[in-house]
């Protein structure tokens, strides 16, 4: 039987005004099973804000958060290594939906094939799945429209240049061009202005910021305060001599750009597009005729820029909704925004008007910063964890990030949840009935040498051990190494409990001995409980009961 796969749509959204989205793009956004969009680490997606009037309530969303934009990174492959790894992981997230037969609309501000991140997904997916591109109005067209003068005519040649080009090369190309559009401004603007001056084009150059939005601004390129240039700006050098007076100034008295996305990276030809930040879902779609400025206001958390909300970090419990506490349920119901790993966000029922910000499980710090930023702008933000948020989960990440002075005054609360260790233990009895330790085998945030030292110390102290994050597709050897360490202190017949997806539809709980523990049967969704010398296994071999004695034997 042939398995039907989904279709990938590269959806061009135009420069920012939702009314400039094409009829076809609006239809595909509304029909798609999944809407995917990029943002920088602050979490505010311009593309999603543009598309929101055309989205359905409760539509599946994939929020692809860049791990790095212009800042430095400690990735072993440097900036390019971090970005390549991100694109590969993002493509596989979309591929999972496509393989399941879902259509995916990947949003791109401007046009999908014009300085767009969509291209990186297309290269990785179009050879496996059907793909179609919906073109969009570019920021070059929008900026020229804002000027109200022809860009090129007759035999004139238009040159599109990135502001990140080396200054000498940018100067040479500007001198040789009939007309030019310079993209990717932001921190590059001082070098761009110098290149315009050195090429003799500064007097004919115009700066356009947030073209097509209510906050659109047009200035002669030489009059711009270079310290206030956002990434979302473009410089235009028209070919024909203007025959009418050009606009000068800002279209509205809207609050100046807050700089949150300055030099950020979006899924589109960013320079010059209108900033309409939003990461909402499940909201009632406003009319497509809503202005860009009103759209921004309608998607900003809270009711006032001067009102600070709060961040509440909650634990849902391990899997069964019955294990979610009433306190957590009430916090989820009162939230304006939910932030968390996609798998955990999906466990929370969709509520009309509530914004859901789902992301990958390796961006804890970025998630924390996004939650604090939403709260600072008035949102009642709930950060969602599985189990208990204070046990290898988001509470520590949020509190660590909140120590940064920029988040001073943003309240953070933590609400407990049932731990995975307690849930697994309950299925077999009371293996954690005496002193025990919790240890994560993951070496992503601490070196394996530290993990090994702690395993040996706890084993030598003869405590039961709840082992989190024992293995993954990239970590396949740690369970075997742990077994060797523990057998140096524990008997081979020590009971070991393997609990997988406890409380979920694929729940599996088994009891084996330490000597018989097979590392290949353990994955990331498994929690292990290693008994102490006082842990006993009793009852039927098919359904054993395990407990750790409350009293220690006298010696």
C-alpha positions as CSV (number, residue, x, y, z in Angstrom):
1,X,0.0,0.0,0.0
2,X,1.3,3.4,-0.9
3,X,1.6,5.8,2.0
4,X,0.4,9.3,1.3
5,X,2.9,11.9,2.5
6,X,2.1,15.6,3.1
7,X,3.1,18.5,1.0
8,X,5.5,21.3,1.9
9,X,4.4,24.8,1.1
10,X,6.9,27.7,1.1
11,X,4.6,30.6,1.8
12,X,5.7,34.1,1.0
13,X,4.0,36.6,3.3
14,X,5.1,39.9,1.7
15,X,6.8,42.7,3.5
16,X,4.7,42.9,6.7
17,X,1.2,44.3,6.2
18,X,-1.2,41.4,6.5
19,X,-3.3,42.9,3.6
20,X,-0.3,42.3,1.3
21,X,-0.5,38.6,1.8
22,X,-1.6,37.0,-1.5
23,X,-5.0,35.3,-1.9
24,X,-3.3,31.9,-2.4
25,X,-1.0,32.3,0.5
26,X,-3.9,33.1,2.8
27,X,-5.8,30.1,1.6
28,X,-2.9,27.7,2.1
29,X,-2.2,29.1,5.6
30,X,-5.8,28.4,6.5
31,X,-5.9,24.9,5.0
32,X,-2.5,23.6,6.2
33,X,-2.4,20.9,8.9
34,X,0.8,22.5,10.3
35,X,2.1,26.1,10.3
36,X,5.8,26.4,10.8
37,X,7.8,29.6,11.4
38,X,11.2,30.8,12.6
39,X,12.2,33.3,15.2
40,X,15.3,34.4,17.1
41,X,15.8,33.4,20.7
42,X,13.5,36.1,22.0
43,X,10.7,34.0,20.5
44,X,8.7,36.7,18.8
45,X,8.0,35.6,15.2
46,X,7.3,38.4,12.7
47,X,6.2,35.8,10.1
48,X,3.6,34.4,12.5
49,X,2.3,37.8,13.3
50,X,1.7,38.5,9.6
51,X,0.0,35.2,9.0
52,X,-2.2,35.2,12.1
53,X,-5.3,36.7,10.6
54,X,-5.5,33.7,8.2
55,X,-4.7,30.9,10.7
56,X,-7.3,28.6,12.3
57,X,-7.8,28.3,16.1
58,X,-6.0,25.3,17.4
59,X,-3.9,24.8,14.3
60,X,-0.7,22.7,14.8
61,X,2.4,24.9,15.0
62,X,6.1,24.3,14.8
63,X,8.2,27.2,16.3
64,X,11.7,26.9,15.0
65,X,14.0,29.0,17.2
66,X,17.4,29.9,16.0
67,X,20.1,28.9,18.5
68,X,22.3,31.8,17.4
69,X,21.8,34.9,15.3
70,X,24.7,37.4,15.4
71,X,26.1,36.6,18.8
72,X,29.0,34.2,19.6
73,X,28.6,30.5,20.2
74,X,30.6,27.8,21.9
75,X,29.5,25.2,19.4
76,X,32.5,23.2,18.3
77,X,31.7,24.0,14.7
78,X,31.4,27.7,15.4
79,X,28.5,29.8,14.1
80,X,28.1,27.8,10.8
81,X,28.2,24.5,12.7
82,X,25.5,25.7,15.1
83,X,23.3,26.9,12.2
84,X,23.8,23.8,10.1
85,X,22.9,21.6,13.1
86,X,19.8,23.7,13.7
87,X,18.6,23.5,10.0
88,X,19.1,19.7,10.0
89,X,17.1,19.3,13.2
90,X,14.4,21.7,12.0
91,X,14.1,19.8,8.7
92,X,13.6,16.6,10.6
93,X,10.8,18.1,12.7
94,X,9.0,19.1,9.6
95,X,9.8,15.8,7.9
96,X,8.0,14.0,10.7
97,X,4.8,15.8,9.9
98,X,5.2,15.3,6.2
99,X,5.8,11.6,6.6
100,X,2.7,11.4,8.7
101,X,0.7,12.8,5.8
102,X,0.3,16.4,7.1
103,X,0.6,19.4,4.9
104,X,3.1,22.0,6.3
105,X,3.0,25.7,5.5
106,X,6.5,27.1,6.2
107,X,6.1,30.9,6.6
108,X,8.6,33.2,5.0
109,X,8.5,37.0,5.3
110,X,8.9,38.6,1.9
111,X,9.5,36.0,-0.7
112,X,10.6,32.4,0.1
113,X,13.5,32.4,-2.4
114,X,14.8,35.9,-1.7
115,X,17.3,35.9,1.3
116,X,15.0,33.5,3.1
117,X,15.6,30.7,5.6
118,X,12.9,28.7,3.7
119,X,15.6,27.8,1.2
120,X,17.5,25.8,3.8
121,X,14.4,23.6,4.5
122,X,13.7,23.3,0.8
123,X,17.1,21.9,0.1
124,X,16.7,19.3,2.8
125,X,13.1,18.3,2.1
126,X,12.2,18.8,-1.5
127,X,13.9,15.6,-2.6
128,X,11.8,13.6,-0.2
129,X,8.4,15.3,-0.3
130,X,6.3,17.3,-2.7
131,X,7.0,21.0,-2.4
132,X,5.5,24.1,-3.8
133,X,6.5,27.8,-3.4
134,X,4.1,30.7,-3.2
135,X,5.9,33.9,-4.1
136,X,5.5,37.0,-2.0
137,X,6.0,40.7,-2.4
138,X,9.7,41.5,-1.5
139,X,10.8,44.2,0.8
140,X,12.5,45.9,-2.2
141,X,9.1,46.4,-3.8
142,X,7.6,47.6,-0.5
143,X,10.4,50.1,0.1
144,X,10.1,51.4,-3.4
145,X,6.4,51.9,-3.0
146,X,7.0,53.8,0.2
147,X,9.3,56.1,-1.7
148,X,6.7,56.6,-4.4
149,X,9.2,56.9,-7.2
150,X,10.4,54.4,-10.0
151,X,13.3,52.2,-9.0
152,X,14.5,51.3,-12.5
153,X,13.4,52.1,-16.1
154,X,14.4,51.4,-19.6
155,X,17.8,49.6,-19.8
156,X,18.8,50.4,-16.2
157,X,20.2,47.5,-14.1
158,X,19.1,47.0,-10.5
159,X,21.7,45.6,-8.1
160,X,20.6,44.0,-4.8
161,X,23.4,44.0,-2.2
162,X,23.7,42.6,1.3
163,X,24.9,45.2,3.8
164,X,27.2,42.5,5.3
165,X,29.4,42.6,2.1
166,X,33.0,43.8,2.7
167,X,33.0,47.7,2.5
168,X,35.4,48.0,-0.4
169,X,33.4,45.5,-2.5
170,X,30.1,47.3,-1.5
171,X,31.6,50.6,-2.6
172,X,32.7,49.2,-5.9
173,X,29.4,47.6,-6.8
174,X,27.5,50.8,-5.8
175,X,29.6,52.9,-8.0
176,X,28.9,50.5,-11.0
177,X,25.2,50.2,-10.4
178,X,22.4,52.2,-12.1
179,X,20.1,51.5,-9.1
180,X,20.6,49.5,-5.9
181,X,18.8,48.0,-2.9
182,X,20.9,47.3,0.2
183,X,19.6,44.7,2.5
184,X,20.6,43.4,6.0
185,X,21.3,46.7,7.7
186,X,21.2,46.9,11.6
187,X,24.7,47.1,12.9
188,X,26.1,47.2,9.3
189,X,24.7,50.6,8.7
190,X,27.8,52.7,9.5
191,X,29.8,50.7,6.8
192,X,26.9,51.0,4.4
193,X,26.6,54.7,4.8
194,X,30.4,55.1,4.2
195,X,30.2,52.9,1.1
196,X,27.4,55.1,-0.2
197,X,29.4,58.2,0.4
198,X,32.6,56.8,-1.1
199,X,30.8,55.7,-4.2
200,X,29.1,59.1,-4.6
201,X,25.6,57.7,-4.1
202,X,24.8,59.0,-0.6
203,X,22.9,62.1,-1.8
204,X,20.6,59.9,-4.0
205,X,20.0,57.1,-1.3
206,X,17.0,56.7,0.9
207,X,16.5,54.7,4.0
208,X,13.2,52.8,4.5
209,X,12.3,51.2,7.8
210,X,9.5,48.7,8.3
211,X,8.0,49.2,4.9
212,X,4.3,48.7,4.6
213,X,3.6,48.9,8.3
214,X,2.0,51.7,10.3
215,X,5.5,52.3,11.7
216,X,7.1,52.8,8.3
217,X,9.8,55.5,8.3
218,X,11.5,57.1,5.3
219,X,14.6,59.3,5.5
220,X,17.5,60.4,3.3
221,X,20.2,57.8,4.0
222,X,22.6,60.5,5.3
223,X,20.2,61.7,8.0
224,X,19.7,58.4,9.8
225,X,20.9,57.8,13.4
226,X,23.1,54.8,12.8
227,X,22.8,53.7,16.4
228,X,19.0,53.2,16.0
229,X,18.9,51.2,12.8
230,X,17.0,47.9,13.1
231,X,17.7,44.9,11.0
232,X,14.3,45.4,9.4
233,X,15.4,48.3,7.2
234,X,16.6,48.8,3.6
235,X,18.4,51.4,1.6
236,X,17.2,52.3,-1.9
237,X,19.1,54.1,-4.6
238,X,16.6,54.8,-7.4
239,X,17.9,54.8,-11.0
240,X,15.6,57.5,-12.5
241,X,15.8,61.0,-11.1
242,X,12.7,61.4,-8.8
243,X,10.2,63.8,-10.4
244,X,8.1,64.2,-7.2
245,X,8.9,65.1,-3.6
246,X,9.8,61.9,-1.6
247,X,8.3,61.1,1.8
248,X,10.3,62.1,4.8
249,X,9.6,60.9,8.4
250,X,7.4,58.4,10.0
251,X,3.8,57.5,9.0
252,X,2.6,57.2,12.6
253,X,3.5,58.2,16.1
254,X,3.8,54.6,17.2
255,X,6.2,53.7,20.0
256,X,9.8,53.5,18.6
257,X,11.0,50.0,17.9
258,X,12.1,48.4,21.1
259,X,15.2,46.7,19.6
260,X,14.2,43.3,20.8
261,X,14.6,41.8,17.4
262,X,17.4,44.0,16.2
263,X,19.9,42.0,14.1
264,X,17.6,39.0,14.6
265,X,17.0,36.3,12.1
266,X,13.7,35.5,10.5
267,X,12.3,33.1,7.9
268,X,12.3,35.7,5.1
269,X,14.2,38.4,3.4
270,X,14.2,40.4,6.6
271,X,15.6,43.8,5.7
272,X,12.8,46.3,5.5
273,X,9.9,44.0,6.5
274,X,7.3,45.2,8.9
275,X,7.8,44.1,12.5
276,X,4.5,42.5,13.5
277,X,5.8,40.3,16.4
278,X,3.6,37.4,17.6
279,X,3.8,33.8,18.7
280,X,0.2,33.1,19.4
281,X,-2.1,30.2,18.8
282,X,-5.6,29.3,19.5
283,X,-6.8,32.9,19.2
284,X,-9.8,34.2,17.3
285,X,-8.5,35.4,14.0
286,X,-8.9,39.1,13.4
287,X,-10.2,40.4,10.2
288,X,-7.6,40.4,7.4
289,X,-8.1,44.1,7.0
290,X,-6.6,44.8,10.4
291,X,-3.7,47.2,10.2
292,X,-0.2,46.2,11.0
293,X,-0.1,48.5,14.0
294,X,-3.4,47.1,15.4
295,X,-2.2,43.6,14.7
296,X,0.9,44.3,16.8
297,X,-1.2,45.6,19.6
298,X,-3.7,42.7,19.5
299,X,-0.9,40.1,19.9
300,X,1.1,41.8,22.6
301,X,0.8,40.0,26.0
302,X,-1.0,41.8,28.7
303,X,-3.0,45.0,28.5
304,X,-0.3,47.7,29.0
305,X,3.3,48.2,28.3
306,X,3.7,49.4,31.9
307,X,2.1,46.3,33.4
308,X,4.3,43.4,34.4
309,X,2.9,39.9,34.4
310,X,4.6,36.8,36.0
311,X,6.2,33.5,35.1
312,X,4.8,30.3,36.7
313,X,6.9,27.2,36.1
314,X,4.7,24.1,36.5
315,X,5.0,20.3,36.3
316,X,2.3,18.3,34.6
317,X,3.3,15.0,36.2
318,X,4.7,12.1,34.2
319,X,2.0,11.3,31.7
320,X,-1.5,10.7,32.9
321,X,-3.6,14.0,33.2
322,X,-5.0,12.6,36.5
323,X,-1.5,13.2,37.9
324,X,-1.6,17.0,37.2
325,X,-2.4,18.8,40.4
326,X,-5.5,21.2,40.7
327,X,-3.0,24.0,41.5
328,X,-1.2,23.5,38.1
329,X,-4.5,23.0,36.3
330,X,-5.7,26.4,37.6
331,X,-2.5,28.1,36.6
332,X,-2.7,26.7,33.0
333,X,-6.3,27.9,32.7
334,X,-5.3,31.4,33.8
335,X,-2.3,31.8,31.5
336,X,-2.1,34.1,28.5
337,X,0.9,32.3,27.2
338,X,2.3,28.7,27.5
339,X,6.0,28.1,26.9
340,X,7.7,24.7,26.7
341,X,9.0,21.7,24.8
342,X,6.6,20.7,22.0
343,X,5.8,17.3,23.5
344,X,4.8,18.8,26.8
345,X,2.8,21.7,25.3
346,X,0.9,19.2,23.3
347,X,-0.3,17.6,26.6
348,X,-2.1,20.8,27.6
349,X,-5.7,21.3,26.1
350,X,-6.0,24.1,23.6
351,X,-7.8,27.1,25.0
352,X,-9.3,29.9,22.9
353,X,-7.2,33.1,23.1
354,X,-4.2,31.4,24.8
355,X,-0.9,31.7,23.0
356,X,1.3,28.5,22.8
357,X,5.1,28.8,22.2
358,X,6.4,25.3,21.6
359,X,10.1,24.7,20.8
360,X,12.8,22.0,20.7
361,X,14.0,20.3,23.9
362,X,17.6,21.7,23.6
363,X,16.8,25.4,24.0
364,X,16.1,25.7,27.7
365,X,17.8,29.0,28.2
366,X,16.2,30.5,25.2
367,X,12.8,29.3,26.4
368,X,13.4,30.8,29.8
369,X,14.4,34.2,28.3
370,X,11.3,34.2,26.1
371,X,9.0,33.5,29.0
372,X,10.5,36.3,31.1
373,X,10.3,38.7,28.2
374,X,6.6,37.8,27.7
375,X,5.9,38.4,31.4
376,X,7.8,41.7,31.4
377,X,5.4,42.8,28.7
378,X,2.4,41.9,30.8
379,X,1.8,38.2,30.0
380,X,0.7,35.6,32.5
381,X,3.2,33.0,31.4
382,X,3.2,29.4,32.3
383,X,6.4,27.4,31.5
384,X,5.4,23.8,31.1
385,X,7.5,20.8,32.2
386,X,6.8,17.1,32.6
387,X,7.0,15.6,36.0
388,X,8.2,18.1,38.6
389,X,9.7,21.3,37.2
390,X,12.4,21.3,39.8
391,X,13.8,17.9,38.8
392,X,16.0,18.1,35.7
393,X,13.4,20.5,34.2
394,X,12.7,24.1,33.5
395,X,12.5,25.6,37.0
396,X,16.3,25.9,37.4
397,X,16.7,27.3,33.8
398,X,14.1,30.0,34.4
399,X,15.5,31.0,37.8
400,X,19.0,31.0,36.5
401,X,18.0,33.3,33.6
402,X,15.9,35.5,35.9
403,X,19.0,36.4,37.8
404,X,20.1,38.5,34.9
405,X,19.5,42.2,35.9
406,X,17.4,42.8,32.8
407,X,14.6,40.7,34.3
408,X,14.6,42.5,37.7
409,X,11.0,42.9,38.8
410,X,9.6,40.0,36.8
411,X,8.0,37.6,39.4
412,X,8.7,33.8,39.1
413,X,6.8,31.1,40.9
414,X,7.3,27.3,40.8
415,X,4.4,24.8,41.2
416,X,5.4,21.2,42.0
417,X,4.3,18.1,40.2
418,X,4.5,14.3,40.6
419,X,8.0,13.2,39.7
420,X,8.7,10.5,37.1
421,X,10.7,8.7,39.8
422,X,7.8,8.5,42.2
423,X,5.4,7.5,39.4
424,X,7.7,4.6,38.3
425,X,8.3,3.5,41.9
426,X,4.5,3.4,42.6
427,X,4.0,0.9,39.8
428,X,6.1,-1.8,41.6
429,X,5.7,-0.8,45.2
430,X,8.2,1.2,47.2
431,X,11.8,0.9,45.8
432,X,12.5,4.5,47.0
433,X,11.2,3.8,50.5
434,X,14.5,4.8,52.2
435,X,17.3,7.3,51.3
436,X,17.8,7.7,47.6
437,X,19.5,9.9,45.0
438,X,18.4,11.3,41.6
439,X,21.1,11.4,38.9
440,X,20.9,12.3,35.2
441,X,23.1,10.4,32.9
442,X,23.1,13.2,30.3
443,X,26.5,14.7,29.8
444,X,25.1,17.6,27.7
445,X,25.4,20.1,30.6
446,X,28.0,18.4,32.7
447,X,31.0,16.2,31.8
448,X,30.7,12.4,32.0
449,X,33.6,12.4,34.6
450,X,31.3,14.2,37.0
451,X,28.4,11.8,36.3
452,X,30.7,8.8,36.9
453,X,32.0,10.2,40.2
454,X,28.5,10.8,41.5
455,X,27.3,7.3,40.5
456,X,30.3,5.8,42.3
457,X,29.8,8.0,45.4
458,X,26.0,7.2,45.7
459,X,26.6,3.5,45.0
460,X,29.3,3.4,47.7
461,X,26.9,5.1,50.1
462,X,24.4,2.2,49.4
463,X,21.5,4.4,48.4
464,X,18.8,3.5,45.8
465,X,19.2,5.6,42.7
466,X,16.6,7.0,40.3
467,X,18.4,7.5,37.0
468,X,17.0,10.1,34.6
469,X,17.9,10.7,30.9
470,X,19.7,7.3,30.7
471,X,20.2,7.2,26.9
472,X,19.2,8.8,23.6
473,X,19.9,8.3,19.9
474,X,23.2,10.2,20.3
475,X,24.1,8.7,23.7
476,X,24.1,4.9,23.6
477,X,27.0,3.9,25.8
478,X,26.3,5.6,29.2
479,X,24.0,2.9,30.5
480,X,26.7,0.2,30.0
481,X,29.3,2.4,31.7
482,X,26.9,3.1,34.6
483,X,26.3,-0.7,35.0
484,X,30.0,-1.4,35.2
485,X,30.4,1.4,37.9
486,X,27.5,0.1,40.0
487,X,28.6,-3.6,39.8
488,X,31.7,-2.4,41.6
489,X,29.5,-1.7,44.7
490,X,26.3,-3.7,44.2
491,X,25.5,-7.4,43.9
492,X,24.5,-8.6,40.4
493,X,21.1,-9.7,41.8
494,X,20.2,-6.1,42.9
495,X,16.7,-5.3,41.6
496,X,16.5,-2.7,38.8
497,X,13.1,-1.2,37.7
498,X,12.7,0.0,34.1
499,X,9.8,2.3,33.6
500,X,9.0,3.6,30.2
501,X,6.2,6.1,29.3
502,X,4.6,5.6,32.7
503,X,1.2,7.1,32.8
504,X,1.2,7.3,29.0
505,X,-0.4,5.0,26.3
506,X,2.8,3.0,25.8
507,X,3.5,2.4,29.5
508,X,5.9,-0.5,30.2
509,X,7.3,-1.4,33.6
510,X,9.7,-4.3,34.2
511,X,12.0,-5.5,37.0
512,X,15.3,-7.2,36.2
513,X,18.5,-7.6,38.1
514,X,21.5,-5.4,37.7
515,X,23.5,-8.2,36.2
516,X,20.8,-8.8,33.6
517,X,20.3,-5.1,32.7
518,X,20.6,-4.8,28.9
519,X,21.7,-1.3,27.9
520,X,20.2,-1.5,24.4
521,X,16.7,-1.8,25.9
522,X,17.0,1.6,27.6
523,X,16.2,4.9,25.8
524,X,15.5,8.6,26.7
525,X,11.9,7.8,27.7
526,X,13.0,5.2,30.3
527,X,13.6,5.9,33.9
528,X,15.7,3.4,35.9
529,X,15.5,2.7,39.6
530,X,18.6,0.9,40.9
531,X,18.0,-0.8,44.3
532,X,20.3,-0.6,47.4
533,X,21.5,-3.6,49.3
534,X,18.3,-3.4,51.4
535,X,16.0,-3.5,48.3
536,X,14.0,-6.7,48.0
537,X,11.9,-8.2,45.3
538,X,8.9,-10.3,46.5
539,X,5.8,-12.0,45.1
540,X,5.0,-13.5,41.7
541,X,7.8,-13.3,39.1
542,X,5.3,-12.1,36.6
543,X,4.3,-9.1,38.8
544,X,7.0,-8.7,41.4
545,X,6.7,-6.1,44.2
546,X,9.8,-4.2,45.1
547,X,10.6,-2.3,48.3
548,X,13.6,-0.8,50.1
549,X,13.4,-1.6,53.8
550,X,12.8,1.3,56.2
551,X,15.2,-0.1,58.7
552,X,18.9,-0.7,58.1
553,X,20.4,-4.0,59.4
554,X,22.6,-3.7,62.5
555,X,26.2,-4.7,61.9
